[in-house]
Amino acid sequence: MNKNRVIFYVIFAIFHVGAFIFTLRIQDFTFITRIYQYIGFFKYITFFGIVLIVVDVIWSWIVSRNAKREKDVLSHELNTLKAKLFDLQEVAKEADATKDTPKI
């Protein structure tokens, strides 16, 4: 993984750890009454989590697409090299065949 992807997953992990800590703290009823005034912020926080998931899906799709393209290019290059090698072998066979035939 590249550096940007690692940073993204660190942010994603921090988000989930924060959500886990929040669910541990919510067991106290007084905590719920104190955070009632901030309940509007939770929409934005959960939306941020959804955005992180969407970004990860898109990023994975792009990486997969680029890997497929690179594989296709390398496969084409390999086939081209095989064809050139085959042509060289055919030329060598023809040269050996003409050299071995007796001249009249």
Phi, psi and omega per residue, in radians:
M1 nan 2.550 3.123
N2 -1.488 3.019 -3.026
K3 -1.084 -0.711 -3.134
N4 -1.110 -0.679 -3.137
R5 -1.171 -0.679 3.114
V6 -1.130 -0.752 3.102
I7 -1.063 -0.742 3.124
F8 -1.058 -0.783 -3.127
Y9 -1.207 -0.506 3.051
V10 -1.146 -0.781 3.099
I11 -1.085 -0.754 3.132
F12 -1.077 -0.722 3.129
A13 -1.174 -0.724 3.100
I14 -1.071 -0.708 3.091
F15 -1.036 -0.803 -3.120
H16 -1.226 -0.634 3.074
V17 -1.125 -0.719 3.081
G18 -1.079 -0.735 3.098
A19 -1.122 -0.674 3.117
F20 -1.144 -0.766 3.109
I21 -1.093 -0.692 3.105
F22 -1.065 -0.738 3.139
T23 -1.190 -0.502 3.060
L24 -1.223 -0.659 -3.116
R25 -1.309 -0.422 -3.049
I26 -1.244 -0.140 3.132
Q27 -1.202 -0.337 3.111
D28 -1.545 2.131 -3.065
F29 -1.160 -0.559 3.131
T30 -1.185 -0.541 3.085
F31 -1.127 -0.684 3.133
I32 -1.112 -0.741 -3.132
T33 -1.196 -0.551 3.105
R34 -1.263 -0.532 -3.098
I35 -1.594 -0.017 -3.113
Y36 -0.998 -0.641 -3.118
Q37 -1.238 -0.303 3.140
Y38 -1.794 0.199 -3.044
I39 -1.074 -0.473 3.105
G40 -1.116 -0.537 3.123
F41 -1.203 -0.428 -3.113
F42 -1.141 -0.506 3.064
K43 -1.055 -0.771 -3.103
Y44 -1.250 -0.639 3.127
I45 -1.159 -0.783 3.131
T46 -1.223 -0.577 3.055
F47 -1.107 -0.666 3.073
F48 -1.053 -0.718 3.091
G49 -1.092 -0.722 3.105
I50 -1.136 -0.715 3.104
V51 -1.077 -0.708 3.109
L52 -1.072 -0.726 3.125
I53 -1.144 -0.766 3.125
V54 -1.100 -0.740 3.111
V55 -1.066 -0.729 3.135
D56 -1.130 -0.714 3.123
V57 -1.125 -0.802 3.136
I58 -1.117 -0.749 -3.138
W59 -1.090 -0.751 3.110
S60 -1.104 -0.695 3.122
W61 -1.111 -0.749 3.137
I62 -1.129 -0.769 3.131
V63 -1.096 -0.738 3.129
S64 -1.117 -0.743 3.130
R65 -1.107 -0.769 3.127
N66 -1.144 -0.663 3.103
A67 -1.136 -0.684 3.108
K68 -1.138 -0.748 3.109
R69 -1.075 -0.780 3.138
E70 -1.109 -0.686 3.113
K71 -1.120 -0.715 3.115
D72 -1.116 -0.728 3.119
V73 -1.110 -0.791 3.139
L74 -1.152 -0.637 3.104
S75 -1.152 -0.710 3.098
H76 -1.123 -0.743 3.117
E77 -1.101 -0.718 3.108
L78 -1.093 -0.768 3.123
N79 -1.119 -0.657 3.098
T80 -1.119 -0.770 3.113
L81 -1.134 -0.667 3.082
K82 -1.096 -0.716 3.130
A83 -1.135 -0.725 3.118
K84 -1.119 -0.737 3.110
L85 -1.102 -0.725 3.110
F86 -1.092 -0.760 3.110
D87 -1.078 -0.728 3.110
L88 -1.114 -0.683 3.117
Q89 -1.161 -0.676 3.119
E90 -1.140 -0.725 3.105
V91 -1.104 -0.721 3.123
A92 -1.136 -0.679 3.115
K93 -1.136 -0.749 3.130
E94 -1.123 -0.681 3.132
A95 -1.163 -0.692 3.095
D96 -1.169 -0.662 -3.119
A97 -1.172 -0.718 3.131
T98 -1.254 -0.536 3.126
K99 -1.265 -0.593 -3.083
D100 -1.432 -0.333 -3.098
T101 -1.324 2.361 -3.138
P102 -1.261 2.500 3.129
K103 -1.627 2.384 -3.120
I104 -1.804 nan nan
